[in-house]
Amino acid sequence: MLVPKGTYVRIRTHILKPGERSEHVPEDTQSVPLKCWIKGWLLEEAELYEPADIETATGRRVRGTVKEVRPPYRHHFGDYVDELMLSRKTILQEMWGEDDE
């Protein structure tokens, strides 16, 4: 899949090779590379799963393997909690003296 220049992507790059890892980390950790995933905009068109250069939101230029096109945000603030909504209602009632509806 050819990805156009300027497309927002996520790349993977290796920070340290196995032989470059600290001697203070466990042996099984030392035997694998330290990887990093970075999001940014392609500087030239590139193939998915092939090396490419990107520019990050802070202006850094980084080279890595294109892993994802237009990556979504996957973080969230947890599951719905009944007690938090009850707390919200209580706080609003105490602040304004009525329901928040």
A tleap script that builds the chain and sets N, CA, C and O, in Angstrom:
source leaprc.protein.ff14SB
mol = sequence {
  NMET LEU VAL PRO LYS GLY THR TYR VAL ARG
  ILE ARG THR HIE ILE LEU LYS PRO GLY GLU
  ARG SER GLU HIE VAL PRO GLU ASP THR GLN
  SER VAL PRO LEU LYS CYS TRP ILE LYS GLY
  TRP LEU LEU GLU GLU ALA GLU LEU TYR GLU
  PRO ALA ASP ILE GLU THR ALA THR GLY ARG
  ARG VAL ARG GLY THR VAL LYS GLU VAL ARG
  PRO PRO TYR ARG HIE HIE PHE GLY ASP TYR
  VAL ASP GLU LEU MET LEU SER ARG LYS THR
  ILE LEU GLN GLU MET TRP GLY GLU ASP ASP
  CGLU
}
set mol.1.N position { 0.857 -1.176 0.000 }
set mol.1.CA position { 0.000 0.000 0.000 }
set mol.1.C position { 0.898 1.231 0.000 }
set mol.1.O position { 1.710 1.407 0.908 }
set mol.2.N position { 0.760 2.061 -0.988 }
set mol.2.CA position { 1.535 3.293 -1.099 }
set mol.2.C position { 0.852 4.394 -0.290 }
set mol.2.O position { -0.326 4.687 -0.496 }
set mol.3.N position { 1.601 4.997 0.630 }
set mol.3.CA position { 1.061 6.033 1.515 }
set mol.3.C position { 1.602 7.386 1.034 }
set mol.3.O position { 2.816 7.548 0.914 }
set mol.4.N position { 0.722 8.361 0.756 }
set mol.4.CA position { 1.163 9.647 0.216 }
set mol.4.C position { 1.981 10.482 1.202 }
set mol.4.O position { 1.837 10.362 2.418 }
set mol.5.N position { 2.830 11.318 0.648 }
set mol.5.CA position { 3.606 12.286 1.429 }
set mol.5.C position { 2.644 13.145 2.251 }
set mol.5.O position { 1.572 13.513 1.771 }
set mol.6.N position { 3.026 13.463 3.484 }
set mol.6.CA position { 2.199 14.306 4.337 }
set mol.6.C position { 1.162 13.565 5.153 }
set mol.6.O position { 0.468 14.180 5.963 }
set mol.7.N position { 1.036 12.252 4.963 }
set mol.7.CA position { 0.071 11.462 5.715 }
set mol.7.C position { 0.579 11.237 7.134 }
set mol.7.O position { 1.767 10.994 7.344 }
set mol.8.N position { -0.328 11.320 8.106 }
set mol.8.CA position { 0.002 11.081 9.505 }
set mol.8.C position { 0.140 9.579 9.708 }
set mol.8.O position { -0.785 8.823 9.410 }
set mol.9.N position { 1.293 9.145 10.214 }
set mol.9.CA position { 1.575 7.713 10.378 }
set mol.9.C position { 2.240 7.449 11.722 }
set mol.9.O position { 2.650 8.369 12.429 }
set mol.10.N position { 2.335 6.166 12.053 }
set mol.10.CA position { 3.097 5.718 13.227 }
set mol.10.C position { 4.213 4.832 12.708 }
set mol.10.O position { 3.973 3.906 11.933 }
set mol.11.N position { 5.444 5.121 13.140 }
set mol.11.CA position { 6.585 4.306 12.736 }
set mol.11.C position { 7.160 3.587 13.951 }
set mol.11.O position { 6.891 3.957 15.094 }
set mol.12.N position { 7.950 2.560 13.686 }
set mol.12.CA position { 8.696 1.870 14.737 }
set mol.12.C position { 10.169 1.957 14.388 }
set mol.12.O position { 10.565 1.736 13.243 }
set mol.13.N position { 10.970 2.278 15.380 }
set mol.13.CA position { 12.406 2.323 15.188 }
set mol.13.C position { 13.081 1.652 16.372 }
set mol.13.O position { 12.488 1.537 17.445 }
set mol.14.N position { 14.310 1.211 16.184 }
set mol.14.CA position { 15.069 0.579 17.256 }
set mol.14.C position { 16.002 1.619 17.852 }
set mol.14.O position { 16.773 2.256 17.134 }
set mol.15.N position { 15.932 1.787 19.156 }
set mol.15.CA position { 16.781 2.729 19.869 }
set mol.15.C position { 18.125 2.077 20.190 }
set mol.15.O position { 19.178 2.674 19.968 }
set mol.16.N position { 18.084 0.852 20.711 }
set mol.16.CA position { 19.298 0.114 21.054 }
set mol.16.C position { 19.215 -1.309 20.512 }
set mol.16.O position { 18.163 -1.944 20.570 }
set mol.17.N position { 20.328 -1.801 19.989 }
set mol.17.CA position { 20.414 -3.194 19.557 }
set mol.17.C position { 20.638 -4.064 20.801 }
set mol.17.O position { 21.020 -3.545 21.850 }
set mol.18.N position { 20.404 -5.386 20.697 }
set mol.18.CA position { 20.570 -6.252 21.873 }
set mol.18.C position { 21.927 -6.104 22.564 }
set mol.18.O position { 21.972 -6.090 23.794 }
set mol.19.N position { 23.003 -5.997 21.843 }
set mol.19.CA position { 24.321 -5.877 22.448 }
set mol.19.C position { 24.586 -4.530 23.106 }
set mol.19.O position { 25.566 -4.377 23.834 }
set mol.20.N position { 23.723 -3.559 22.856 }
set mol.20.CA position { 23.908 -2.206 23.392 }
set mol.20.C position { 23.095 -1.951 24.665 }
set mol.20.O position { 23.215 -0.890 25.277 }
set mol.21.N position { 22.278 -2.915 25.057 }
set mol.21.CA position { 21.434 -2.743 26.239 }
set mol.21.C position { 22.282 -2.739 27.505 }
set mol.21.O position { 23.375 -3.305 27.522 }
set mol.22.N position { 21.791 -2.113 28.551 }
set mol.22.CA position { 22.502 -2.025 29.829 }
set mol.22.C position { 22.727 -3.411 30.428 }
set mol.22.O position { 21.889 -4.304 30.301 }
set mol.23.N position { 23.861 -3.568 31.074 }
set mol.23.CA position { 24.148 -4.841 31.741 }
set mol.23.C position { 23.319 -5.017 33.000 }
set mol.23.O position { 23.292 -6.101 33.583 }
set mol.24.N position { 22.637 -3.950 33.427 }
set mol.24.CA position { 21.848 -3.990 34.658 }
set mol.24.C position { 20.405 -4.457 34.447 }
set mol.24.O position { 19.676 -4.665 35.417 }
set mol.25.N position { 19.989 -4.622 33.196 }
set mol.25.CA position { 18.644 -5.138 32.940 }
set mol.25.C position { 18.704 -6.656 32.880 }
set mol.25.O position { 19.772 -7.217 32.632 }
set mol.26.N position { 17.580 -7.335 33.101 }
set mol.26.CA position { 17.585 -8.803 33.074 }
set mol.26.C position { 18.105 -9.351 31.743 }
set mol.26.O position { 18.008 -8.690 30.708 }
set mol.27.N position { 18.650 -10.550 31.783 }
set mol.27.CA position { 19.265 -11.164 30.608 }
set mol.27.C position { 18.286 -11.299 29.442 }
set mol.27.O position { 18.657 -11.068 28.291 }
set mol.28.N position { 17.025 -11.677 29.736 }
set mol.28.CA position { 16.050 -11.816 28.651 }
set mol.28.C position { 15.732 -10.458 28.025 }
set mol.28.O position { 15.387 -10.395 26.845 }
set mol.29.N position { 15.839 -9.387 28.782 }
set mol.29.CA position { 15.627 -8.043 28.247 }
set mol.29.C position { 16.824 -7.617 27.410 }
set mol.29.O position { 16.659 -6.975 26.373 }
set mol.30.N position { 18.015 -7.965 27.846 }
set mol.30.CA position { 19.231 -7.623 27.105 }
set mol.30.C position { 19.260 -8.264 25.721 }
set mol.30.O position { 19.908 -7.746 24.812 }
set mol.31.N position { 18.574 -9.369 25.559 }
set mol.31.CA position { 18.648 -10.133 24.310 }
set mol.31.C position { 17.706 -9.629 23.218 }
set mol.31.O position { 17.682 -10.189 22.121 }
set mol.32.N position { 16.930 -8.579 23.502 }
set mol.32.CA position { 16.015 -8.032 22.488 }
set mol.32.C position { 16.293 -6.535 22.314 }
set mol.32.O position { 16.785 -5.889 23.239 }
set mol.33.N position { 15.985 -5.978 21.140 }
set mol.33.CA position { 16.227 -4.549 20.931 }
set mol.33.C position { 15.237 -3.686 21.713 }
set mol.33.O position { 14.123 -4.113 22.019 }
set mol.34.N position { 15.666 -2.470 22.028 }
set mol.34.CA position { 14.775 -1.482 22.634 }
set mol.34.C position { 14.098 -0.744 21.486 }
set mol.34.O position { 14.764 -0.084 20.689 }
set mol.35.N position { 12.772 -0.856 21.402 }
set mol.35.CA position { 12.006 -0.288 20.290 }
set mol.35.C position { 11.257 0.956 20.724 }
set mol.35.O position { 10.991 1.164 21.907 }
set mol.36.N position { 10.925 1.778 19.743 }
set mol.36.CA position { 10.202 3.022 20.005 }
set mol.36.C position { 9.179 3.224 18.892 }
set mol.36.O position { 9.477 2.991 17.721 }
set mol.37.N position { 7.971 3.660 19.259 }
set mol.37.CA position { 6.936 3.973 18.280 }
set mol.37.C position { 6.714 5.482 18.305 }
set mol.37.O position { 6.540 6.071 19.372 }
set mol.38.N position { 6.721 6.101 17.132 }
set mol.38.CA position { 6.636 7.559 17.029 }
set mol.38.C position { 5.615 7.913 15.954 }
set mol.38.O position { 5.548 7.262 14.912 }
set mol.39.N position { 4.813 8.963 16.220 }
set mol.39.CA position { 3.834 9.438 15.234 }
set mol.39.C position { 4.335 10.717 14.580 }
set mol.39.O position { 5.003 11.533 15.215 }
set mol.40.N position { 4.005 10.880 13.308 }
set mol.40.CA position { 4.397 12.081 12.581 }
set mol.40.C position { 3.897 12.025 11.146 }
set mol.40.O position { 3.140 11.131 10.769 }
set mol.41.N position { 4.337 13.003 10.349 }
set mol.41.CA position { 3.894 13.126 8.966 }
set mol.41.C position { 5.002 12.682 8.025 }
set mol.41.O position { 6.161 13.063 8.188 }
set mol.42.N position { 4.630 11.864 7.031 }
set mol.42.CA position { 5.608 11.363 6.065 }
set mol.42.C position { 6.230 12.509 5.284 }
set mol.42.O position { 5.532 13.417 4.832 }
set mol.43.N position { 7.547 12.460 5.128 }
set mol.43.CA position { 8.256 13.479 4.360 }
set mol.43.C position { 8.270 13.154 2.872 }
set mol.43.O position { 8.441 14.047 2.043 }
set mol.44.N position { 8.092 11.887 2.530 }
set mol.44.CA position { 7.987 11.414 1.141 }
set mol.44.C position { 6.993 10.263 1.129 }
set mol.44.O position { 6.748 9.649 2.168 }
set mol.45.N position { 6.418 9.960 -0.029 }
set mol.45.CA position { 5.515 8.811 -0.075 }
set mol.45.C position { 6.295 7.552 0.268 }
set mol.45.O position { 7.490 7.452 -0.008 }
set mol.46.N position { 5.603 6.593 0.874 }
set mol.46.CA position { 6.267 5.376 1.344 }
set mol.46.C position { 5.302 4.208 1.315 }
set mol.46.O position { 4.084 4.382 1.276 }
set mol.47.N position { 5.870 3.026 1.335 }
set mol.47.CA position { 5.086 1.804 1.408 }
set mol.47.C position { 4.850 1.442 2.870 }
set mol.47.O position { 5.726 1.631 3.714 }
set mol.48.N position { 3.666 0.923 3.162 }
set mol.48.CA position { 3.369 0.413 4.494 }
set mol.48.C position { 4.337 -0.731 4.802 }
set mol.48.O position { 4.598 -1.568 3.938 }
set mol.49.N position { 4.867 -0.773 6.021 }
set mol.49.CA position { 5.815 -1.774 6.505 }
set mol.49.C position { 7.205 -1.637 5.889 }
set mol.49.O position { 8.007 -2.568 5.946 }
set mol.50.N position { 7.487 -0.478 5.301 }
set mol.50.CA position { 8.822 -0.200 4.756 }
set mol.50.C position { 9.410 1.010 5.469 }
set mol.50.O position { 8.661 1.808 6.033 }
set mol.51.N position { 10.750 1.169 5.458 }
set mol.51.CA position { 11.377 2.323 6.107 }
set mol.51.C position { 10.961 3.645 5.454 }
set mol.51.O position { 10.766 3.726 4.242 }
set mol.52.N position { 10.829 4.676 6.297 }
set mol.52.CA position { 10.459 6.005 5.809 }
set mol.52.C position { 10.879 7.050 6.842 }
set mol.52.O position { 11.149 6.727 7.999 }
set mol.53.N position { 10.929 8.302 6.403 }
set mol.53.CA position { 11.238 9.433 7.280 }
set mol.53.C position { 9.961 10.188 7.581 }
set mol.53.O position { 9.109 10.376 6.713 }
set mol.54.N position { 9.843 10.626 8.852 }
set mol.54.CA position { 8.697 11.430 9.256 }
set mol.54.C position { 9.180 12.688 9.964 }
set mol.54.O position { 10.333 12.782 10.386 }
set mol.55.N position { 8.273 13.649 10.083 }
set mol.55.CA position { 8.509 14.811 10.926 }
set mol.55.C position { 7.456 14.796 12.020 }
set mol.55.O position { 6.261 14.707 11.738 }
set mol.56.N position { 7.900 14.883 13.277 }
set mol.56.CA position { 6.991 14.831 14.412 }
set mol.56.C position { 6.368 16.197 14.663 }
set mol.56.O position { 6.744 17.187 14.034 }
set mol.57.N position { 5.420 16.242 15.580 }
set mol.57.CA position { 4.759 17.503 15.931 }
set mol.57.C position { 5.745 18.515 16.507 }
set mol.57.O position { 5.496 19.719 16.447 }
set mol.58.N position { 6.867 18.042 17.066 }
set mol.58.CA position { 7.872 18.946 17.622 }
set mol.58.C position { 8.958 19.299 16.613 }
set mol.58.O position { 9.912 20.002 16.947 }
set mol.59.N position { 8.815 18.809 15.367 }
set mol.59.CA position { 9.768 19.154 14.319 }
set mol.59.C position { 10.946 18.199 14.176 }
set mol.59.O position { 11.822 18.429 13.343 }
set mol.60.N position { 10.984 17.130 14.975 }
set mol.60.CA position { 12.060 16.147 14.830 }
set mol.60.C position { 11.868 15.347 13.560 }
set mol.60.O position { 10.741 15.070 13.151 }
set mol.61.N position { 12.967 14.982 12.943 }
set mol.61.CA position { 12.926 14.087 11.787 }
set mol.61.C position { 13.448 12.734 12.237 }
set mol.61.O position { 14.547 12.625 12.780 }
set mol.62.N position { 12.643 11.703 12.002 }
set mol.62.CA position { 12.956 10.365 12.493 }
set mol.62.C position { 12.733 9.362 11.366 }
set mol.62.O position { 11.795 9.498 10.580 }
set mol.63.N position { 13.596 8.357 11.294 }
set mol.63.CA position { 13.445 7.281 10.309 }
set mol.63.C position { 13.029 6.008 11.026 }
set mol.63.O position { 13.550 5.681 12.093 }
set mol.64.N position { 12.084 5.295 10.427 }
set mol.64.CA position { 11.627 4.040 10.991 }
set mol.64.C position { 10.725 3.317 10.006 }
set mol.64.O position { 10.502 3.787 8.891 }
set mol.65.N position { 10.214 2.185 10.421 }
set mol.65.CA position { 9.328 1.376 9.587 }
set mol.65.C position { 7.890 1.826 9.781 }
set mol.65.O position { 7.408 1.898 10.912 }
set mol.66.N position { 7.199 2.132 8.685 }
set mol.66.CA position { 5.804 2.573 8.754 }
set mol.66.C position { 4.949 1.395 9.208 }
set mol.66.O position { 4.901 0.362 8.541 }
set mol.67.N position { 4.273 1.555 10.349 }
set mol.67.CA position { 3.471 0.480 10.913 }
set mol.67.C position { 1.973 0.735 10.832 }
set mol.67.O position { 1.183 -0.209 10.813 }
set mol.68.N position { 1.569 2.027 10.782 }
set mol.68.CA position { 0.134 2.322 10.821 }
set mol.68.C position { -0.125 3.662 10.141 }
set mol.68.O position { 0.636 4.614 10.315 }
set mol.69.N position { -1.198 3.728 9.371 }
set mol.69.CA position { -1.600 4.957 8.696 }
set mol.69.C position { -2.753 5.586 9.472 }
set mol.69.O position { -3.706 4.904 9.848 }
set mol.70.N position { -2.657 6.878 9.705 }
set mol.70.CA position { -3.650 7.647 10.477 }
set mol.70.C position { -3.994 6.933 11.795 }
set mol.70.O position { -5.148 6.565 12.013 }
set mol.71.N position { -3.005 6.739 12.667 }
set mol.71.CA position { -3.232 5.985 13.906 }
set mol.71.C position { -4.220 6.694 14.825 }
set mol.71.O position { -4.127 7.906 15.019 }
set mol.72.N position { -5.156 5.954 15.387 }
set mol.72.CA position { -6.127 6.562 16.304 }
set mol.72.C position { -5.529 6.729 17.698 }
set mol.72.O position { -4.517 6.112 18.027 }
set mol.73.N position { -6.157 7.559 18.502 }
set mol.73.CA position { -5.793 7.638 19.914 }
set mol.73.C position { -6.498 6.487 20.616 }
set mol.73.O position { -7.710 6.322 20.478 }
set mol.74.N position { -5.752 5.700 21.360 }
set mol.74.CA position { -6.334 4.526 22.005 }
set mol.74.C position { -6.430 4.669 23.516 }
set mol.74.O position { -6.870 3.742 24.196 }
set mol.75.N position { -6.027 5.813 24.049 }
set mol.75.CA position { -6.115 5.988 25.493 }
set mol.75.C position { -7.519 6.449 25.877 }
set mol.75.O position { -8.249 7.008 25.059 }
set mol.76.N position { -7.873 6.210 27.105 }
set mol.76.CA position { -9.148 6.687 27.628 }
set mol.76.C position { -9.006 6.818 29.126 }
set mol.76.O position { -7.961 6.479 29.681 }
set mol.77.N position { -10.011 7.293 29.772 }
set mol.77.CA position { -9.930 7.562 31.195 }
set mol.77.C position { -10.656 6.502 32.019 }
set mol.77.O position { -11.142 6.785 33.114 }
set mol.78.N position { -10.727 5.304 31.500 }
set mol.78.CA position { -11.303 4.197 32.242 }
set mol.78.C position { -12.758 3.952 31.913 }
set mol.78.O position { -13.362 4.652 31.100 }
set mol.79.N position { -13.303 2.946 32.561 }
set mol.79.CA position { -14.690 2.558 32.350 }
set mol.79.C position { -15.633 3.464 33.142 }
set mol.79.O position { -15.220 4.192 34.045 }
set mol.80.N position { -16.882 3.394 32.779 }
set mol.80.CA position { -17.934 4.151 33.469 }
set mol.80.C position { -18.026 3.673 34.918 }
set mol.80.O position { -18.009 2.473 35.188 }
set mol.81.N position { -18.124 4.631 35.850 }
set mol.81.CA position { -18.215 4.303 37.278 }
set mol.81.C position { -19.432 5.023 37.855 }
set mol.81.O position { -19.493 6.253 37.846 }
set mol.82.N position { -20.400 4.254 38.357 }
set mol.82.CA position { -21.628 4.830 38.908 }
set mol.82.C position { -21.345 5.851 40.001 }
set mol.82.O position { -21.978 6.906 40.047 }
set mol.83.N position { -20.400 5.543 40.878 }
set mol.83.CA position { -20.108 6.414 42.010 }
set mol.83.C position { -19.636 7.798 41.569 }
set mol.83.O position { -19.926 8.794 42.230 }
set mol.84.N position { -18.910 7.861 40.452 }
set mol.84.CA position { -18.447 9.161 39.965 }
set mol.84.C position { -19.614 10.024 39.486 }
set mol.84.O position { -19.614 11.236 39.701 }
set mol.85.N position { -20.587 9.421 38.852 }
set mol.85.CA position { -21.754 10.187 38.402 }
set mol.85.C position { -22.593 10.639 39.600 }
set mol.85.O position { -23.150 11.737 39.589 }
set mol.86.N position { -22.685 9.798 40.626 }
set mol.86.CA position { -23.383 10.182 41.846 }
set mol.86.C position { -22.651 11.347 42.521 }
set mol.86.O position { -23.287 12.285 43.001 }
set mol.87.N position { -21.318 11.287 42.556 }
set mol.87.CA position { -20.527 12.385 43.125 }
set mol.87.C position { -20.748 13.665 42.339 }
set mol.87.O position { -20.878 14.734 42.936 }
set mol.88.N position { -20.792 13.584 41.032 }
set mol.88.CA position { -21.028 14.759 40.184 }
set mol.88.C position { -22.376 15.394 40.525 }
set mol.88.O position { -22.485 16.607 40.702 }
set mol.89.N position { -23.379 14.557 40.612 }
set mol.89.CA position { -24.723 15.048 40.914 }
set mol.89.C position { -24.755 15.720 42.293 }
set mol.89.O position { -25.357 16.782 42.454 }
set mol.90.N position { -24.107 15.101 43.279 }
set mol.90.CA position { -24.072 15.662 44.636 }
set mol.90.C position { -23.357 17.016 44.650 }
set mol.90.O position { -23.826 17.970 45.271 }
set mol.91.N position { -22.225 17.084 43.961 }
set mol.91.CA position { -21.462 18.337 43.923 }
set mol.91.C position { -22.283 19.445 43.259 }
set mol.91.O position { -22.334 20.566 43.764 }
set mol.92.N position { -22.916 19.140 42.144 }
set mol.92.CA position { -23.717 20.152 41.452 }
set mol.92.C position { -24.901 20.599 42.307 }
set mol.92.O position { -25.239 21.783 42.319 }
set mol.93.N position { -25.534 19.670 43.018 }
set mol.93.CA position { -26.650 20.040 43.892 }
set mol.93.C position { -26.178 20.968 45.018 }
set mol.93.O position { -26.863 21.930 45.365 }
set mol.94.N position { -25.005 20.671 45.583 }
set mol.94.CA position { -24.484 21.508 46.660 }
set mol.94.C position { -24.049 22.877 46.151 }
set mol.94.O position { -24.194 23.878 46.852 }
set mol.95.N position { -23.519 22.922 44.935 }
set mol.95.CA position { -23.072 24.203 44.370 }
set mol.95.C position { -24.260 25.086 43.974 }
set mol.95.O position { -24.272 26.282 44.268 }
set mol.96.N position { -25.247 24.501 43.315 }
set mol.96.CA position { -26.329 25.290 42.725 }
set mol.96.C position { -27.678 25.088 43.418 }
set mol.96.O position { -28.628 25.826 43.157 }
set mol.97.N position { -27.762 24.094 44.295 }
set mol.97.CA position { -28.998 23.887 45.037 }
set mol.97.C position { -30.112 23.231 44.245 }
set mol.97.O position { -31.272 23.282 44.655 }
set mol.98.N position { -29.786 22.622 43.127 }
set mol.98.CA position { -30.820 21.943 42.316 }
set mol.98.C position { -30.163 20.878 41.462 }
set mol.98.O position { -28.938 20.767 41.428 }
set mol.99.N position { -30.987 20.084 40.766 }
set mol.99.CA position { -30.464 19.074 39.858 }
set mol.99.C position { -29.741 19.743 38.704 }
set mol.99.O position { -30.012 20.900 38.383 }
set mol.100.N position { -28.825 19.020 38.080 }
set mol.100.CA position { -28.066 19.573 36.963 }
set mol.100.C position { -28.779 19.419 35.627 }
set mol.100.O position { -28.194 19.692 34.578 }
set mol.101.N position { -30.015 18.993 35.654 }
set mol.101.CA position { -30.752 18.759 34.403 }
set mol.101.C position { -31.326 20.040 33.858 }
set mol.101.O position { -31.976 20.029 32.813 }
savepdb mol mol.pdb
quit
